Structure formats: C-alpha cells, structure tokens
Amino acid sequence: PHKIGLIVEPTPFTHVSGYSNRYKELLKYLSDAGDHVEVVTPDDSKDPPQEYMGYPISYTPGFRFTLYNHICLSIDYKLVGAEMIKRHKPEILHVTTPGFIAIISSIYAKIFNIPLVLTYHTHLPVYAEKYLGFVPFIVPITWFVVKYVHAAADLTLVTSPQLKAEFDAHGIDNVDVWRKGIDTVSFNPKWKDQATRDMLSDGNPDDLLLIYVGRLGKEKRIDDLRAVMDANPSVRLAIVGTGPYAEDLKKLFKGT
C-alpha cells in the first residue's frame, strides 16, 4: 500500500461536476487497493463531510473568487497542507490545477522533497478568453502561468489527448493523459425508464435524443448546439445541469 497526500480545489465532496466524480472514483479505487490517503480541500458549505471512503478530510479556509464565485478556492494560509504532510508523510503529493492552492502545494513538495503530480482539469486559456477576452494578451498570459506552475511537477496529468498536444506545443514537459472511464454501475441499461425518456425528449421518445449533463458555463460552448438543432429538426436535445450560463441557454434554446 502507498501513502498519498491529496490536495484539491474546489472540493469534490460538495461541488457537483465531472471533476468531482473523477476524484470520488479515484478514492474508491485507492481504497480498494488498500492505499492510505489524507485529503486537504477548501469548503465553505454548511456541514462538509469529515471523511470519504474512510479517508480523513482536512479543511483549509477558502474564499469565493470574484470572477467565478461558484467555487471555493484557497491559498492555504493556515498551512493545513503542510500539517497534513508532516503528519501523514505521503510518498507522493497529488494536487489539482489550475488554482491558487497548487502554487503553495508546489512549495510544500520542494520543502518536503516529495514527488509532485499535478492534474489539470480546467483549461485556463479557454476560460480567460471567454470571460476576460477584453484584457490584452490574456491568452498568452494564462499560458505563461500554466507553464510556470506545471514546471514544478514531476508529472502533469491532463484529461484528453487534445490537451496533451496543446501542453506539448507550449513546451510543458512530463505530460500524460488521465484517461476517462464510464461508471458502469451508475450508467447501466438496467436504469432504462420510459417515462424519463418521454420527459427528456419532450414527448418524442422515438426521436434521436442528445443529452448534455454537466456544468453550464460559457466556455462549454453548449450554444454551438443551437445550429445543430436548427439543421436537424427531428433531433431532441436535453440539457441537464446548473451554472452561470443557465439563463442564457434557456433563452437561446427557447422554442426548440
């Protein structure tokens, strides 16, 4: 069994997203393997869990980022991560990026001489272009920040071959793909339900049905599907999720 220190933001335990599912699955498989994990994360929700899969969770004070206040971030100014490392003595430190906590975590890895794995889950240049496109040179600036932060990693994991290609093109070393999988317990034909299909297809269950399930952000480019729907009037689309772009999407797809 291995000892792993996991420092993640935002929290995967009360924040709903594909990222959250990935980390919950990771902890499930680490538990099955008998590995020992301690988790550090920010969470300003009311009664956050104290453990997951038997692994203890330590909370560091967090804040809501002004430009994107749907998630809780942290700079770990109380050094909760350092205390976890001293107590747990992990063989490897696994930290999420992009985020503020990755910077201080990289310093911890150097101080305690621990191999550092950074996992990249939100494509910062795309977010910057969508939300801060009015700022001159914002995309090159964000790529500089990404490259600087990931230079400290012994291994960077990205979530698609396309992202790996972009990282390689920008001169970021030691990058590999953390491949996606399907949760065959949750996504199983045994859950098939005619009433649900009727609802998602707006009463047209025999039509081709497209489903988007996830966070509703501008950077997801869900609005591109409007042209697809206009060109294929017999295709049905169901959008499931919440996020800052939800009201805009309701207006855009009204009447379809």
C-alpha positions as CSV (number, residue, x, y, z in Angstrom):
1,P,0.0,0.0,0.0
2,H,1.1,3.6,-0.7
3,K,0.7,6.8,1.3
4,I,-0.8,9.6,-0.8
5,G,-1.4,13.2,0.0
6,L,-4.3,14.7,-2.0
7,I,-4.8,18.5,-2.1
8,V,-7.7,19.5,-4.2
9,E,-9.7,22.6,-5.1
10,P,-12.6,23.0,-5.4
11,T,-13.8,20.3,-3.1
12,P,-15.0,17.2,-4.9
13,F,-17.3,16.3,-2.0
14,T,-20.0,19.1,-2.1
15,H,-19.2,20.6,-5.5
16,V,-21.1,18.8,-8.3
17,S,-19.1,18.3,-11.5
18,G,-17.4,15.7,-13.7
19,Y,-14.2,16.6,-11.8
20,S,-15.9,15.7,-8.6
21,N,-16.9,12.3,-9.9
22,R,-13.4,11.6,-11.1
23,Y,-12.0,12.2,-7.6
24,K,-14.6,10.2,-5.9
25,E,-13.9,7.3,-8.2
26,L,-10.1,7.7,-7.6
27,L,-10.6,7.5,-3.9
28,K,-12.8,4.4,-4.3
29,Y,-10.2,2.6,-6.3
30,L,-7.4,3.7,-3.9
31,S,-9.5,2.3,-1.1
32,D,-9.9,-1.0,-2.9
33,A,-6.1,-1.1,-3.4
34,G,-5.5,-0.6,0.3
35,D,-3.7,2.7,-0.1
36,H,-3.6,5.3,2.7
37,V,-4.8,8.8,1.7
38,E,-5.3,12.1,3.5
39,V,-7.2,14.9,1.8
40,V,-6.9,18.7,2.1
41,T,-9.5,20.9,0.4
42,P,-11.4,24.2,0.9
43,D,-15.1,24.1,1.5
44,D,-17.4,26.8,2.9
45,S,-20.6,24.8,2.7
46,K,-22.6,24.1,5.8
47,D,-21.5,20.7,7.3
48,P,-19.0,19.3,4.8
49,P,-18.1,15.6,5.3
50,Q,-15.2,14.8,7.6
51,E,-14.2,11.7,5.7
52,Y,-14.8,9.9,2.4
53,M,-14.3,6.2,1.9
54,G,-12.7,6.2,5.3
55,Y,-10.1,8.7,4.3
56,P,-9.9,11.8,6.6
57,I,-10.5,15.3,5.1
58,S,-8.8,18.4,6.5
59,Y,-10.3,21.7,5.5
60,T,-8.3,24.8,4.8
61,P,-10.0,28.3,4.8
62,G,-11.3,29.3,1.4
63,F,-12.8,32.2,-0.5
64,R,-15.1,32.8,-3.4
65,F,-13.2,34.1,-6.5
66,T,-14.8,37.3,-7.6
67,L,-14.6,36.4,-11.3
68,Y,-16.1,33.0,-10.8
69,N,-17.9,32.7,-7.5
70,H,-19.4,29.3,-8.0
71,I,-16.4,27.5,-6.4
72,C,-14.4,27.9,-3.2
73,L,-10.7,28.4,-3.6
74,S,-7.8,28.7,-1.1
75,I,-4.2,29.8,-0.7
76,D,-3.9,27.6,2.4
77,Y,-2.6,30.5,4.6
78,K,-3.1,28.3,7.7
79,L,-0.7,25.7,6.2
80,V,-3.2,22.9,6.6
81,G,-1.5,21.1,3.7
82,A,1.9,21.3,5.4
83,E,0.5,19.9,8.6
84,M,-1.0,17.0,6.7
85,I,2.3,16.3,5.1
86,K,4.2,16.3,8.4
87,R,1.6,14.1,10.0
88,H,0.8,11.7,7.1
89,K,4.3,11.6,5.5
90,P,3.0,10.8,2.0
91,E,5.1,9.2,-0.7
92,I,3.5,11.3,-3.4
93,L,1.6,14.6,-3.4
94,H,-1.3,14.8,-5.9
95,V,-2.6,18.3,-6.4
96,T,-5.2,19.8,-8.7
97,T,-4.7,22.7,-11.1
98,P,-5.4,25.4,-12.1
99,G,-5.9,27.1,-8.8
100,F,-4.2,29.1,-6.1
101,I,-3.6,26.1,-3.8
102,A,-1.4,24.5,-6.5
103,I,1.2,27.2,-6.0
104,I,1.7,26.7,-2.3
105,S,1.4,22.9,-2.7
106,S,4.3,23.0,-5.2
107,I,6.4,24.8,-2.5
108,Y,5.4,22.1,0.0
109,A,6.6,19.4,-2.4
110,K,10.0,21.1,-2.7
111,I,10.4,21.7,1.0
112,F,9.5,18.1,2.0
113,N,11.1,16.6,-1.1
114,I,8.0,14.7,-2.2
115,P,7.3,13.8,-5.9
116,L,4.5,16.1,-7.2
117,V,1.7,15.1,-9.6
118,L,-0.4,18.0,-10.9
119,T,-3.7,17.2,-12.5
120,Y,-5.1,19.8,-14.9
121,H,-8.9,19.9,-15.0
122,T,-10.0,23.4,-16.2
123,H,-8.5,24.8,-19.4
124,L,-7.5,28.2,-18.1
125,P,-6.7,29.8,-21.5
126,V,-10.2,29.0,-22.8
127,Y,-11.8,30.4,-19.6
128,A,-9.7,33.5,-19.9
129,E,-10.7,34.1,-23.5
130,K,-14.4,33.6,-22.7
131,Y,-14.6,35.6,-19.5
132,L,-11.6,38.1,-19.8
133,G,-11.3,38.4,-23.6
134,F,-11.3,42.2,-23.2
135,V,-7.9,42.1,-21.5
136,P,-5.0,42.5,-23.9
137,F,-2.8,39.4,-24.3
138,I,-4.9,37.5,-21.8
139,V,-4.4,34.1,-23.5
140,P,-0.6,34.3,-23.8
141,I,-0.5,35.4,-20.2
142,T,-2.6,32.5,-19.0
143,W,-0.4,30.0,-21.0
144,F,2.7,31.5,-19.3
145,V,1.1,31.0,-15.8
146,V,0.1,27.4,-16.7
147,K,3.6,26.6,-17.9
148,Y,5.2,28.2,-14.9
149,V,3.1,26.3,-12.4
150,H,3.5,22.9,-14.2
151,A,7.2,23.3,-14.4
152,A,7.3,22.3,-10.8
153,A,5.6,18.9,-11.4
154,D,7.3,15.6,-11.8
155,L,4.2,14.5,-13.7
156,T,1.3,16.5,-15.2
157,L,-1.9,14.6,-16.0
158,V,-4.4,16.2,-18.4
159,T,-7.8,14.9,-19.3
160,S,-7.6,14.4,-23.0
161,P,-5.1,13.7,-25.8
162,Q,-6.0,17.1,-27.3
163,L,-4.9,18.9,-24.1
164,K,-1.7,16.9,-24.0
165,A,-1.0,18.0,-27.6
166,E,-1.5,21.7,-26.5
167,F,0.7,21.3,-23.5
168,D,3.4,19.7,-25.7
169,A,3.1,22.5,-28.2
170,H,3.6,25.1,-25.4
171,G,6.8,23.3,-24.1
172,I,5.3,21.8,-20.9
173,D,7.3,18.7,-20.0
174,N,6.3,15.4,-18.4
175,V,2.7,15.4,-19.5
176,D,0.4,12.3,-19.8
177,V,-3.3,11.7,-20.2
178,W,-5.5,10.7,-17.2
179,R,-8.0,8.8,-19.3
180,K,-11.7,8.9,-18.8
181,G,-13.8,5.9,-17.9
182,I,-17.5,5.1,-17.6
183,D,-19.1,4.3,-14.3
184,T,-20.9,1.1,-15.3
185,V,-22.8,1.0,-12.0
186,S,-24.5,4.3,-12.4
187,F,-24.7,4.3,-16.2
188,N,-26.3,0.9,-16.8
189,P,-29.1,-0.2,-19.1
190,K,-31.0,-1.6,-16.1
191,W,-31.9,2.0,-15.2
192,K,-33.8,2.5,-18.5
193,D,-37.1,4.2,-17.9
194,Q,-39.7,5.1,-20.5
195,A,-41.2,8.0,-18.5
196,T,-37.7,9.6,-18.2
197,R,-37.1,9.3,-22.0
198,D,-40.5,10.7,-22.7
199,M,-39.7,13.7,-20.5
200,L,-36.2,14.3,-21.9
201,S,-37.4,14.0,-25.5
202,D,-40.4,16.3,-24.8
203,G,-42.8,13.5,-25.6
204,N,-41.0,12.2,-28.7
205,P,-39.3,9.1,-27.4
206,D,-38.6,7.6,-30.8
207,D,-36.6,10.6,-32.0
208,L,-32.8,10.7,-31.7
209,L,-32.0,12.2,-28.3
210,L,-28.9,14.1,-27.4
211,I,-28.1,14.8,-23.7
212,Y,-25.7,17.2,-22.2
213,V,-25.1,16.6,-18.4
214,G,-22.7,19.0,-16.7
215,R,-21.9,22.5,-15.6
216,L,-23.5,25.2,-17.7
217,G,-20.6,27.6,-18.4
218,K,-20.0,29.7,-21.4
219,E,-16.7,28.0,-22.1
220,K,-18.5,24.7,-22.6
221,R,-19.8,26.0,-26.0
222,I,-23.2,24.4,-25.5
223,D,-24.7,27.3,-27.5
224,D,-23.0,25.8,-30.6
225,L,-25.6,23.0,-30.5
226,R,-28.3,25.5,-31.5
227,A,-27.1,25.4,-35.1
228,V,-27.1,21.6,-34.9
229,M,-30.7,21.6,-33.7
230,D,-31.8,24.1,-36.4
231,A,-30.3,21.9,-39.1
232,N,-31.8,18.7,-37.7
233,P,-35.4,19.5,-36.5
234,S,-36.1,15.8,-35.7
235,V,-33.3,15.6,-33.2
236,R,-34.1,16.2,-29.5
237,L,-31.8,17.8,-27.0
238,A,-31.9,17.7,-23.2
239,I,-29.6,19.9,-21.2
240,V,-29.1,18.9,-17.5
241,G,-27.1,20.9,-15.1
242,T,-26.6,24.3,-13.4
243,G,-24.1,27.1,-13.8
244,P,-23.6,30.8,-14.6
245,Y,-24.7,30.4,-18.3
246,A,-28.0,28.6,-17.5
247,E,-30.4,31.6,-18.0
248,D,-28.7,32.5,-21.3
249,L,-29.1,28.9,-22.6
250,K,-32.8,28.9,-21.6
251,K,-33.3,32.0,-23.8
252,L,-31.2,30.6,-26.6
253,F,-33.0,27.3,-26.8
254,K,-36.5,28.7,-26.1
255,G,-38.9,27.3,-28.7
256,T,-36.7,24.4,-29.9
